[in-house]
Amino acid sequence: MKKEIVLGDEALALGAIDAGISCAFAYPGTPSTEITDFLIAKKNEFGIQAEWCANEKTAFEAALGASFAGKRALVSMKHVGLNVAADAFMNSAISGIKGGLVLAVADDPSMHSSQNEQDSRYYAEFAKIFCLEPRNAQECYEFTCKAFDLSEELGIPVMVRLVTRIAHTREEIERRERRAQNKLDEEMKWNEWVLLPGNARIQFKKLLEKQSLLEKKSTQFIEMKKGTGKGVICAGNAINYFMEVDSGKTPFLKISAYPLPMEKIKEFVKELNEIIILEDGYPFIEERLKGMLEASGKKVKGKLSGLIPLSGELTPESTKKALGLAVKIPFSVETEFIVGRPPQPCNGCPHVDLFNALNEAVQEQKNAMVFGDIGCYTLGALKPLNAINSCIDMGSSVNLARGASIAGTKTAIGVIGDSTFVHSGMPALAEAAKRKSNMTLIILDNSTVAMTGGQETIAKGKELMHICEGLGVEKEHIKVINPLPSKHAENVEVIKKEISFNGLSVIISKRACIQILKRLAKKK
Ligand SMILES: Cc1ncc(C[n+]2csc(CCOP(=O)(O)OP(=O)(O)O)c2C)c(N)n1
């Protein structure tokens, strides 16, 4: 048995390798990025394919295609990425899979690096698939191995749900022997994969019939100590906090898989009169048990009852408080002398020079509406730049500007990164071109996915120009500028001209990310 010290994300990646994957697909997103960073770095060593995709939907579909060809495939994303992949994801539960298909999805309670803290367990339940929730790096490894076996046994994708603390924990793990990869199997399954109503109805029934088996499987992922009085039901990361603070006397039921093992839950609560539910994320378990337990006269306490805050991640302190134990105020470096500071763009960041030019260009325009998007450039929304005014979901800047222009605003501007543009800005630009929208889109081409650590971007430089042209933007209104302080006045003029043009224009602001340049210089 080999032992290694790795991140939770890397343990999951190693689990996938030892389970015999042939391919891995992903779009970066904290806290899931390190899974695929690791697999790409190791792909030659392990003889697998691993790549960054244009977005989470294309990643999911590529993984499903590999599974249809009989191979085991891993697809990874952050929680909000599953919104993008949801169409493919939901329907893959109906079509079923051939080679094992595992979806690793990392939630971010407390929004350390996200726009929301949605809980992916609802998606697993929505699609009616099996979901595993590891509580440490060893379980990230083992559960991923098991998830591939279960996926093939049950004929459906299996989700492995992480939260930030588990994805980014660093621990020693023990590995098992590596399983051989599946053979290519080109048999097409017309009845299962062609989701015309006639097939889909039958497939959906099959999925419904599997549900009791799924629940049976989740009983294999519990640990129970029965007792009387007050007991605790905990899951995933919450198990760690419970074990850390418990005296060892409290009855407990540890849950690591969904759908919930209802028979075991009924057995556990039999002699209890109060149940505290500890979980990281939304009150998923509490919602499902509250009605049933309260109807049988038991008290249920957790996030819904107000015992634990509804938003933010679970902490050792909130767990202690929930269990009625004394809480020490955790050490904080913030004092009246050392105040928290918002994140800043790097020194030499090209986005800053673009924002300085944009701010000057829109100064004369009354009520210009400048919409932003998600990436390093979202920092342009903060002081002292105050250049953009929205960050909703990836790709949204294009349609927010288009919608505002349709509503009547004279100066509508979208600002989007190169990766975000390819991720989900392109369809919106095609619409804007078709409808001859009166707006300007600024694409920030720093030639990388900077926000998540500098992954490869799908299109940059000339490729971006060709894409815009192909989507229907008039060639004479696709301008390329170099956002350097020395070119400030020139750039202000280009922006002024294009935003006053009564039609659609695109400005590509092209200068490489300073971090990428530093890395290249170091390599040389
Ligand atoms: C649906 C979704 N997927 C992934 C992310 C994580 N994420 C935020 S911005 C971003 C890409 C940013 O790259 P780019 O648009 O090129 O801007 P840059 O950071 O390079 O300035 C990613 C992957 C997210 N917030 N939402």
PDBQT file of the ligand as one rigid body, heavy atoms in Angstrom, charges set to zero:
ROOT
HETATM    1  C1  LIG A 601     -20.338  28.407 -13.754  1.00  0.00    +0.000 C 
HETATM    2  C2  LIG A 601     -19.029  28.798 -13.182  1.00  0.00    +0.000 A 
HETATM    3  N1  LIG A 601     -17.945  28.071 -13.486  1.00  0.00    +0.000 NA
HETATM    4  C3  LIG A 601     -16.734  28.408 -12.974  1.00  0.00    +0.000 A 
HETATM    5  C4  LIG A 601     -16.604  29.481 -12.146  1.00  0.00    +0.000 A 
HETATM    6  C5  LIG A 601     -15.252  29.843 -11.565  1.00  0.00    +0.000 C 
HETATM    7  N2  LIG A 601     -14.669  30.933 -12.327  1.00  0.00    +0.000 N 
HETATM    8  C6  LIG A 601     -14.945  32.199 -12.033  1.00  0.00    +0.000 A 
HETATM    9  S1  LIG A 601     -14.334  33.245 -13.143  1.00  0.00    +0.000 SA
HETATM   10  C7  LIG A 601     -13.651  32.044 -14.045  1.00  0.00    +0.000 A 
HETATM   11  C8  LIG A 601     -12.896  32.289 -15.313  1.00  0.00    +0.000 C 
HETATM   12  C9  LIG A 601     -12.202  33.556 -15.376  1.00  0.00    +0.000 C 
HETATM   13  O1  LIG A 601     -11.412  33.578 -16.523  1.00  0.00    +0.000 OA
HETATM   14  P1  LIG A 601     -11.468  34.777 -17.525  1.00  0.00    +0.000 P 
HETATM   15  O2  LIG A 601     -12.848  35.041 -17.952  1.00  0.00    +0.000 OA
HETATM   16  O3  LIG A 601     -10.503  34.506 -18.612  1.00  0.00    +0.000 OA
HETATM   17  O4  LIG A 601     -10.993  36.007 -16.632  1.00  0.00    +0.000 OA
HETATM   18  P2  LIG A 601      -9.604  36.243 -15.855  1.00  0.00    +0.000 P 
HETATM   19  O5  LIG A 601      -9.760  35.688 -14.485  1.00  0.00    +0.000 OA
HETATM   20  O6  LIG A 601      -8.527  35.582 -16.654  1.00  0.00    +0.000 OA
HETATM   21  O7  LIG A 601      -9.436  37.723 -15.803  1.00  0.00    +0.000 OA
HETATM   22  C10 LIG A 601     -13.908  30.836 -13.463  1.00  0.00    +0.000 A 
HETATM   23  C11 LIG A 601     -13.412  29.584 -13.999  1.00  0.00    +0.000 C 
HETATM   24  C12 LIG A 601     -17.782  30.209 -11.836  1.00  0.00    +0.000 A 
HETATM   25  N3  LIG A 601     -17.776  31.249 -11.012  1.00  0.00    +0.000 N 
HETATM   26  N4  LIG A 601     -18.955  29.851 -12.381  1.00  0.00    +0.000 NA
ENDROOT
TORSDOF 0
